[in-house]
Amino acid sequence: NGSKMIWLAKFDPKLVVQKLPEATVFMGVPTLYVRLLAEPGLTRETCRHMRLFVAGSAPLLIETFTEWQARTGHTILERYGMSETAMLTSNPYKGERRGGTVGFALPGVSLRVQDDAGQPLPTGEIGGIQVKGPNVFKGYWRMPEKTKEEFTADGYFKTGDVGKIDERGYITIVGRSKDLIISGGYNVYPAEIEGYINDMPGVAESAVVGVPHPDFGEVGVAIVIAKAGAKLDAEQIIARLKAQLANFKIPKRCFIVGELPRNTMGKVQKNVLREQHKTLFA
């Protein structure tokens, strides 16, 4: 279709900005977009020949989505897929790309949201995402028991992702089921709390994880990165959350750090954070 992509062995924000005029399509995880926005050379003129910017593999902050629009004049297209399924959903190429969502199920893909008992949930309710279609793999190699566990009786694959579908059909990923925090019997979704923290002045990014607690079973711990030059106070962050959220959702502790552990794709490694803080309330 005439698209030209530049493949780089190592991500260097300054080099990417220099190369953008030579390309028409850019694909990257949200972290890369954040780092590109820190480059003064990123302008509308730099992106004048670009046709499409695509994001995936991790949630794209609405702040990044809107700042990219204002800075470059382009609207990032966010989509959703897995190794086991290839692409599942996408915001439209032509049409409204809604920040904070991964768009609609692609043609041929059936996607539904169900509760823990396997019952369908109404519009806007959060539950487990299940998918079915020709793009979905047949099963795990030589692991029949695991394959049986991960598929429903009617052939839907349990993605392990938690999300919801709004009244217009746009799908929002709330997080991974393994990241769900069950605190005092209540379900706490880290992505919801991270959204509130990320909206606070001076916050660049946050991650909320569940760690063992003798009274509640699990409680949330917030790990926060400050924007360049900003000074954050952990206790003030907790206080702000108390004014916005139910008490059972409030992290018991908050830490301000310089960076978050990431894998090679740029995803935050929450398992590493859980391990680092697992004895906090022992």
N, C-alpha and C positions, 0 to 999 in steps of 0.2 A: 504493500500500500504506500510505498514511498517513504516510510519512516526510516530515520537514521538514529541508531543508538550507539553511544560510545561506551565501551566496556573498560573499566579501570580495575587493575589488580589491587590497588589500595585506595581507600577513600581519603582524598585530600580536598577539603572544601574549597580552597582557593583554586586548585586545579580544575575542579568540577565547574566552578563559575566561569573560568577561562574557556572551557570546552563547550559550554552550553550553546553558544552561537553556531557550533558545528553540528549540533544534534537537533532532532525534532521530538524525541520522546525521552523522558527520564523516569526511571523506576527506582524506588528506594524505600527503606523502612522509615518510620516517623523520625527517628533520631537523626537521620541524615538531613531531613528538611530543617530541623531545629538548628543544626550546625551550619547549614547553608544560609539561614536567615541571619546568622552572626557575621556573615561576610559583607562588608560595605559594597563590594562590586556587584552584588545581586540587585539588579534593577529591572525595570520594565524593558529597557532597551536591550539588556543582556538576554532576556527571554523572548525577544520579539519574534524569533523564528520558530520557537517551540510550539508544538501542536498539543502535547499532552504530558501532564505530570501524574504519575500513579503512585499510590502508597498502599502498603499492606504489611502483613506479618506481625503487626502489633497495632494497638489502638492509636489513632491520630488525635492528638489533643485539639479541641475546638479552637483554642487560642492559636495554635500553629496553622490550622486550616484558614482562619480569618486573616491572620497576619500575612500569610502567603498570598492570599487574594489581593490584599491592599498593596503589597510590595511589588508583585510581579504582574498583576492583572489576570493571572491564571487561577482556576479553581481545581484543586487537587481531586483526582478521582480515586476514591478509596474502595477497595474490594476485599473479598474474603475467600480463603481457600485453605486446604490442608494437604499434607503429603499423601494422605489416604484417599483424597477426593479430587485433587486438582482444584480448579476454580469453582466456587459455589455461587457466589453473589457478586454484584457490582453495582455501583452507582452508574447512572446512564451516561453514555458518551454525549448524547444529545438529550438534554433535559436537565432537570434540577438535581445537582449533586449536593446532598444534604450532609453537612458536617456532623460528625458524631455517629454516622450510620455507615453501613457497608452496602447500602442500596437494596436491590431486589434479587430474588433467586433468578439465576440464569435460565434460559430456555431449556426444558428437559429436566431441570432439577426440581424436585419436590422437597420443600423445607417446612418443618413444623416445630412448634415449641410445646413441650409436655412437662408435667410435674413429675415428682419422684415416683408416683404410683402409675405413671404411664398414661395419664389422662391429658387430653388437649387443654391448653390454657387459652383464655380469652385475650383479645387484643390488649396490648400494653402490659400484660402480666409476664413476669420473668420466670424462665424455666430452662430446661435442657434442650439444646438444639439438636434435631435429628434430620438426616438428609437421605435422599434416595435418588438415583439416576444413573445413566450410563457411564458417568465419569467416576463413580464411586468404586473403589477397589473391591475385589471379591473376598479378601480376607488376609490374615497374616500368614506368612510362609511357615508351613509346618507347625502352626500353633492353633489347632482346631478349637481348643477350649477358650482361648482368648477371643477368637473370631466369634464364637457363639455368644460370649458375654457382651461383645461390642455391637451386635446387631439385634434388632427387635424381631419378634416372631413374624411381622409382616415386611421384613426386609429393609428397615431403615437403619442407617449407621448412626450410632450415638457419638457425636463429635467430641463430647467432653467440654464443649463451650456452653456458656450460659448467656441467654439473651432474650430479646423481646421483639415483637413486630407491631408497628404502630398502625393507626387506622388507614394510612395510605399505602401500607405494605412495605415500608422501609424497615430494614432489619438493623438492630443495634446489638453489638456484642458487649455484654457486661463483664465477662471474664471467663476464666476456666473453672470448672466445677471443683477441681482439686485446690483452687485458691479460695474457695468459699470458707468463711469463718463461721463456725457455729458456737456462739458465745451465750452461755446461760440458756440454751435451747432456742435462741433466735438465729436466723440466717442473716449474715452480714456479708454484703458484696463489696469487696475492696474497691472495685472500679468506681462505685458511687461515691465513696469517701474521697478517693483520689481526685475525682472531679471537683469536689468542693475545695480541697486543698490547692489544687492547681489554679483555681480562680482567685486565690488570695494574692495580694500585691507582693511582688518580690520572689514568688515561687516559680522556679523553672520546670520542675518535675517532681513527682512523688511516687512512692510505692507503699502500699499497705499490705502487711502479711499477718497471718495468724500464728500465735505461739502458745505453748501450753500454759495453763493457769490453774492453780489449785482449787479455786472457787468456781470459776466460770467454764472450765474445760479448755476454752481457748479465748484469747482476747487479741485485739488488733494492735499492731505497732506500726507507726508511720515513720518512714524514712524520706527525708525531703532534701532536695537540692535547691539552693538559692540562685537567683539570677546574678549575673556579674555585677558586683558593686552593691548588691542588696544585703541587708543585715536582717536575719530572721531570728525570732525567738520561739523556741519549741513550745513553751507554756502558752504563749499568745495564740499559736496555731490551734492548740487544744481548746482554748477558751472560745475562739471563733467557731469551732466546730460544734461546741456545746450550744451555741445560740442558733444553730442551723439544723441539727440532726437529733434524732432520738438518742437517749442516753446509752442504750445498748450498742449503738454503732460507733461510739466515740473511742478512738484508740487510747489505750492506757498509757502509752508512752510515745514520745516523738523525738526523733534525732535529726539534726541538721548535718549533712555530709557533703563531701566534695563531688562524689560520683556514685553511681549505682553499678553493681556488677552486671555485665552484659555478655551474651554469647556472640558468636561471629556474625550473626544476623542483626545484632543491635538490640535484641530483646532483653528486657530486664530479667535476670535470673532470680526469681523469687525464692526458689529452693535454697539458694545460697544465703539470702537474707534470713530465711527461717532458721537455717542452721546457725547463723551468726548470733541470733537472738533467742534461741530455744531455751536457754537457762535463765532468762531475764527474771522470771517470777518463780524460779525453783525454790 
